[in-house]
Amino acid sequence: MLIDIKKDPIGSALLDYYQQEEDTAITVNLDIADEDSLLPSYFFRRYEAFPELEKEAMQQTKGRVLDVGAGAGSHSLYLQSEGFDVTALDVSPKSVDVMKARGLDSVQLVDFFEYNEGPFDTILFLMNGIGLVKNLEGFKRFFKHVKSLLAPNGQIILDSSDLIYMFEEEDGSYLIDINEVYHGEVEFNLNYKNIKGEPFKWLYVSEELLQDAAEENGFSCDIVRQGAHYDYLARLSLKKP
């Protein structure tokens, strides 16, 4: 589903930063955490400022590339400068405008689940882009669709993190109700200036549950690198028949 241009806080913030270098923060409300903020300038970082997991993702990339949820296009721009054939997707109209203005050759305003112009050798879901599956049950739909976009021997590169640390008690135990929904299934609400976005569901998935979902849907999942705070980079590929 595309974002309504009047309810597009991230896209509006990115466009203001690109046009005027205005770095007013995006307000981030998460249903399991206190209010936080995110500066638009973060989306415009160059390779040298990428987190280590993102740098590793760039090095793991091969062939024709699809960058899903590309934002301001920083990953796509780096790969394009390195000679890769890259297509960037986003559901934010203003983000797409920014990416086109920044010089990306192939940018499309489209929902990933409605995009069918494969095949690709590498499909990227960075900055926890895999969250678009919304919940653990969403992996079935995700893997079914991504199979139609992958080239033979293609790969999915993604990063995510386990939010278990948000439930840690002082004694090192974790306060989680196992009868409730998985702790990584969250709801976001973003605001920028007077622009209020629609609430949306998102998923942060542990390494173990990602590997389980991959296995159940005919994929292998290798953890390429682990970060310092429950975050990781993974590579997924179709298992051989």
N, C-alpha and C positions, 0 to 999 in steps of 0.2 A: 504494500500500500504506500503510495506517495504521500509526502507531507504537504499539507495545505500551506501555500506560500505565506499566508497571514499568521500561521501558527508554526513558524520555523525558527526557533531561537538559535540553534547552532548555525544554520545557514546565514541568518541575519548578522550574527556576530562575526562570522568569517568574512562576509562581504564588507562590513564596516572596517574590519582590520585591513583587508586587502586594499580598499579604496582610500582609507583615511588613517591607517595605522592606529585606529582606536582600539584599545585593549581592555574594554569594559568586560568584567567577568560574566560568564554564564553561571547562573545559580543552579546547583544540582541537588535535587531532593530525591533521596533513596528511602524506600519504605522501612529499611532495617538499620538506618544510620542517621546521624545528625546532618544538617544541611552543609553542603560543601560548595566550592566554586571551581571554575575552570577557565583559564584565560584563553581567548581565541588565538593568541600568538603561539600557543603550544602546538597547534595544528600546522603551523608554517615552519616548523623546525627543519633544518637541513640534516643530511646524513650524519654529520659529526655530532649532532645533538640527539640522535635517536637513542633510546634505551638499548642496552646490549641485546635484548631478545629481538628487537626490530632489526638491528644491524645483522644479526645472525640470519633472520628471515630473508633479508636482501641477498645474503651470500648463498642461501639455499635455493633461491629462485632459478628457474630454468625455462627456456622456450617461450612460447606465447603465454602472456600473463593476463589474468582477470583479477582486478583489485576491487573487492566488494566492500561497500561502505567507505569509500575512499576519502570522504571529508574534503579537505583542502588540496588533496592530491600529492602530498609530500612523498609518499612511498612510490607512487606512480611516476612522479617527475624524476626521482632519482633513477629508477629503473629505465625510464625512457632515455635519460642522459647516458646510460650505460649500454644503449643499443637494443634494449628489449622492445618487442612489440607488445604494448600494454593497452588494455581497455579498462577504464575506471567507471565504476557504477556507484550511484548514490540515489537515495529517495528524496533528498533535499534539493529543491529547485535552485536555491541561491548557492548552495555548495557546488552544484554543477556549473553554475555561471562562473564561480571563482576558479574552478579547475580549468575551464575553457580559457579564461582570461590569463591564467598563469602559463598557458602554452601546451597543455596536454593535447595530443593529437586525436585521441579517441575517448570521449566521455559520453555516458548515457544516463539520462534520468529514467530510472526503471527499478522496480522491485526485483530483487534477486530471483525470487520464485517465479517471476514472469519472464525472465531472460532466457533465451534459447539459442544464442549465437555462438556456440562452441565450434570446434573443441579447443581446450586450453591445456597447456602443459603444466601450468602452475595456477592455482586459484588461492588468493590471499584473503584471509579474514584477520586483519590486525587490529590492535587496540580493542581486543575482545570482540571483534566483529562476529564471531560465532554465536554471540548472544542473541542474534536475530532468530534463532530457533525457538526462543522464548521459554521453553521448559524441556525437561528430559524427553517427554513424549514427542517433541518436535523434531527429534533427530531422525525419526523414520522418514518423514517428509523431506527433510534436508538431504539425507543420503540418496534417496530416490531421485531427487532433482539433480544433485551434483554429478551423479553418474552420467547424465545426459550431456554434461558440459566438459567432462574430462577427456583428454586425448588418451590413447593407449600409453600406458606407463606414466600417466599424469599424476600430479600430487596436489594435495591441499596443505597449505601452511597456515597455521593459526596460533594465536596466543590466547591464554585465558588464565584464570587464577581461582583458587579455592577460597571462598569467603569464610571458611571455618574459623579463621583467626578473629573474626568479629564477634564470636560467641565464646571466646576464651575467658575463663574465670581466673581470679588471682592465684588460685592453687594449681593452675595449669590444666584443669579439666574444662570440658566444653558443655555449655548449657544449651542443648538442642532437644526439641520435642520430636522424636522420631515418627510421631503420628501426624505431624504437620507436613506441609509440602517441603521439598528439598530446599535446604538453606541457600542454595545458589540461584533459586528462582525469585527474582526481585521485580519491583516496579519503580520506574524512573518518572520524574516530572522535571522538566527543564524550563527555565525562564531566562529571558534576556531583556533588560530594560522593561518595557511594557508589553513584551511579546511572551505569551504563555503557550507552551507546547501542550499537546495532548499527552496524557499519561501513557506509558508503554511498558510492556513486559520485556524482561531481558534475562539472559542466563549466564551465570558464571559457573563453570563446570570443573570439577576436580580431575586430575590426571586419570584416576582409576575409573571414574564414570564415563569419561570420554573414551577410554580404551574399551570399556564394556559396550558402549553404543556403537563404536566402530566395528567391533567383532560381530555384533548381532546383525549388522547390515552389510557384511562382506568386505570390510576394509581392515587393513592393518594400521596400527597407530604407534608411532615411535616418538618418544619424548626426546627432542633434539637438544634441549637445554633447559635448565631450571634457573629461575631467578632467585632473588634473595628473600622474597616475601610471598611464598605460596603461589607464585606465578611461574609460567612455563611456556615453552615453544614446542609445538608438536607438528609432525608430518604424518599425513594420512594418505594411503594409496590403496587402490583396489587389489584384493587378493587374486592371485592367479587361479584360473579354473582348475 
